[in-house]
Amino acid sequence: MGIINNKKIIIGVGLLLIVLTVLAVTFYFVKTKNLASRQNQEVSSLSEGEKSELNKEKIISERKYMVAKEDCVAAKQEFKDGCLNLASVNEALENSDYKICDGLKNDWKDICIWKLTGSLTAQGFEQEKKCAEIKDEGTKDNCYLVAAVNLNQEKICNSCQYNKDECLDSVKERNSNKLSDCAGIKQDGIYKVCINNKNEDCATLGDKEIIDRCQAWRIYDEVIAGGKKEECTRFSIEKFKKVCEIYFDQGYIDSDDDGANNYEELLLGTDPFAFDKNAIELKNGGSQQQTIIKNYYSTLNNLYDVMSSIVEKEQPAPIAATSTEN
């Protein structure tokens, strides 16, 4: 009798679990359907003009790096030279051809070689040689870093004037296969990427200092996203704990007033609470944020009208209404 009752109980529990599962799945699909429906309604509520503008903005954004010389006819006079130079850079990128860069002058030749090196993985043997032709030291450094990673050659980093350590760390990160390979990376921003691409537990690293660093970066984003200041006590490294606590009180401030905020200093591996005269140089990769790169991106923004006219030319004409009369 007891055995029969037990069987009934087991069957009953099983049926209950099945019913609950069906209800949960039904609730999920209804909720998902309603969410999708709301999103569609929001898009549908836009006027045709607003939809057209959104679509146009998206196409313009995609066209930024596709401006050709014939498009520059529509450029305002003050932007025409920039447009033509940008078109040449785009042509060099499209054809993977350094010779086109050689035909440009001054800053635009530097920009062209820098951009082209960043897009190439083949023809690698040329990259270091072409980087050496760049006159601006910050852009040249950036070019060497990209070439070193592309070619997987640490020796190219020796040519860097400002960001040699970042270059070496980037190559090490590329070659890291296991968690312990990340330990030698100095710049914490690259170290963070390295450890988050690995599955091993930080505890396997053995040395307490190395374990603490690994664990700090593994939980950092989680703690900040959690929104609770008391979670800052999870950090065993004092500077991480202090940056976390200050963040919840004041945000990412520059506690030591050296040009890099507290979080940026964590990424650089410097002390957020001790003035570092090299903080800005480390933050910007030397003169990496120099004028010519800013001018390049400024040119892209100034050519909005050109890209708008290109999009308007490419948009299909509206289909004329046809008469049903005979």
N, C-alpha and C positions, 0 to 999 in steps of 0.2 A: 504493500500500500504506500509506504514511504517512498519507494523507488518511483512509483507512478506519479506521485505528487511532485517529486523532484524533476521528473521529465517534463511535466506540465509547466513548472516554473521556468525551466531552461527554454522551452519552446516559446513561452510567453515573453520572456526577456528578449529572445531573438527576434520575435515579431515586432516588439516595441522598438528595438534598435533599427530594424528595417524601415518602420514608419517614420522614425525621427530622421533617418538618412534621406528618405524621399522628401520630407518636408524641408530639410536644410538645402537640398539641391534645388528644389522648386523656388525657395526664397532667394537663393543666389541668382538664378536665371531671371527671375522677375525683377530683382534689384538692378541687375546688369542691363536688362532691356529698358527699364525706366530711365537709367542714367544715360544710355545711348539716345533714348527718345528725347530727353531734356536737352542734350547737346545738339541734336539735330534741330530741335525747335529754336534754340538760341541762334544757330546759323541761319535757319529759315527766316527768323525774325528780322535779319538784316535786309536793308533795301538792296535792290539790284546794283545801285551805284556803289554802296559800301562793299558788297561782295566783289565787284569789279576792282575796286581800289585795293582790297586785300590781296586779290589774285595778282594784280599789277605789282604790288610791293614785293611779293614773293618772287616773281619773275625777275624784277630788277635786281634783287639781292643775288639771284643765281647768275645774272649777266655781268656782275661786277668785274669779274676776271676774264670777260670774253669780248671786251671792246676791241674793235678792229679799226684800221686806219680810215676806212671809208666812213666809219661812224663819226669821226672827228669833224667832219664837215659841219655837223650840227652843234658843235661845241662853241661856247662863248669865246670871244677872241682871247681873253685873258687865260682861258683854260686849254686853248688849242694845242700849245706845245706839250703841256702835260698829258693831254689825251693821246697825241701821236707817240710820245715816249712810252706811255702805258701800253699802247697797242703793240709796240715793238717788243716789250717785255712779254706780253701775252703770246705773241707770235713765237718768241724763243721758247717759251714753255710748251706751246702746242707741238713744236717741231723738235724739242730737246736739242736745240742748236745753240752752242755757245758763240758761234760766229756772229749771230744777230746781236748778241750782247756787245761784241767788240765794235760794232758800228754805232753804239750809243756813246754819249759824252758824259764826263763828270759823274755826278751822283747816280744818274740813271744806269750807267754801266755797272756800278757797284750793286744797285738794287737788282738788276737783271741776273748777275752772276749768283748773288745770294739766293734769289727765288729759284733759279734753275737748279742750283746745287741741292736745295731742299726737296726738289721734285724727282731727282734722279736716284736710281739705285744701280742701274747699269752704268757703263762708262765711268765707273768709280775711280779708275786710275787717273782721270783728268781732274777730279774734283779738288784735290789739295793744290794742284798747280794753278787752277783758276782762282781759288780763294786768295792766293798770294797776290793776285792782280788788283784786288780791292784796295782802295786807298783809305777809306774810313776804317779806323782800327776796331771800333765796336762791331761794325757789320762784318769785318774780316773774321773777328773772333767767332761770331755767330756762324759764319760759313764753315770755319774749321770744325766747330762742334758738330754740325750736321754731317760734314764729310767723314769725321771720325766714327760716328755712329753708323752711317751708311756703309762704310767700308770695314767696320769692326776693327779699327786700328787705333789703339791707345797712343801710339807714337805721334799721330797728327795733333793730339792735344798739346804737345810741347810747343806748338806754334802759337798757341793762344796767349795773348798778353794779359787779358783780364779774367777770363773765366776758365782757367785750366782745370781747377778742381771740379767744376760742374761738368766739363767735358769728360774727364776721367770717370766721374761717377755715372754719367749717362752710358758710357761704353760698358762699365761694370754691370749696370742694371740690365742692359741688353743681353749680356752673357750669363746672367744669374739663372741657375737651374733649380737651386734649393734655397731654403730660408737662410742658411748660414752664409750663402754667397753675398747676402745683402749687408752683412755686418761691416764690411770695409768701406761702405758708402758714407761719405762725410756729410753731404748736404741732405738734410732731413726730408725735404720735399721729394727728392728722387728716392730716398730710402723708403718713404711711405708708400710710393708706387710699387717699389720692389717687394716689400713684405706683403702687401695686399694682393699680390699676384701669386702668392704661395699658400699652400694648404696646411703646412706643418704648424704645430703648436709652438708658441714662443718658448715654452718651458723646455723644449728639446735643445735650446741653444747653450745650456750649461752655465755660462757666466752670468751672475745676477745683474750686473750693469747692462749687459746686452739684452737680457730678458726684459728688464724694466723698460728699456727704450722701445723694444718691439711691442710690448703690451700697451705702452702709452699711445703709440700711433694706431694700434689695432682698435682701441676703444675711443679714440679722440672724437671722431665724427659722431659716434653713437651718443656720447655724453653730452656734447653740445646740442645735438638734435633733440635730446631728451628734455631739455628745458628746465632742468632742476639743478640748482647750484650745489645742493648737498651731494650730488653725484661726483663732484670734483674730488672728493676724498678717495675715489677709486684710483687716482694717479699716485704712484709711489715715487715719481720724480717731482721734486718740489717746484721747479719752474713751470711744469705742465699744470700742476695744481693751482699755482698762483695766477697764471694766465687764464685758466678756466674760471676761477672765482671773480677776477676782475672783469672778464667778459660778461658775466651775468649782472654785474653792477654797473659797468660803464661801456661795454662793448670792446672792440679791439682798438685800444688806445696805444700810443707810443710812450710807454712808461719811462724809458730812459732818454727820450727826445733825441734819438740819433738818426731819424729819418725812415725807420722801418717800424711798423706797428708790432705789437706783441706776437701775433700769430705768424706774421712774416718772419720774425726772428726765430720762432720755433722751426719753421720750414728751412731756414738758412742754417740752423744749428748753432746760432749765436745766443748770447744771454739777453733776454728781453729787459732785464733790470740792471744792466751795466752798459754804459755808453760805449759804442763801438764805432770808431772813426771810419771803418770800412763798410758800415752797414748799407749805405746807399749804393756803394759800388757793387757789393755782393747782391743786393736786391735787384739792381738793374743790369747785372752782368757787365760791369765796367761802364762804358759809354754806349751800351747796346741800345738804350732808349734815345739815341741821338737824332739829330734833326732830319737826316735824309730818310730814315724809315718813317718818321712821323709825316714827312712831306708826301711819301708814297701813299699812305693811307688817307691823307688829306685830299690827294688828287682823286682817289676813288670816290670820296664823298662829294667833291665838287662837280663830278661828272654825272650827278643824278639826272639832270635835264637831258643829257645825251642818252643815258640808258632808258629814260622814260620814252624818248622819241623812238628808240629802237623797238621797244616793246609795243608801242602803238602801231608801228609799221608791221610788226609780226602778228598782231592780233587779227584773226579772221574778220572780214567785214560781215555785218549782220545780214542774214538772209532776207531778201525782200519778200513781202507777203505776196502770194500768188492769188490771182482772181479766180473765183469758181464759175464766173459767167462764161458762157460760150460766145 
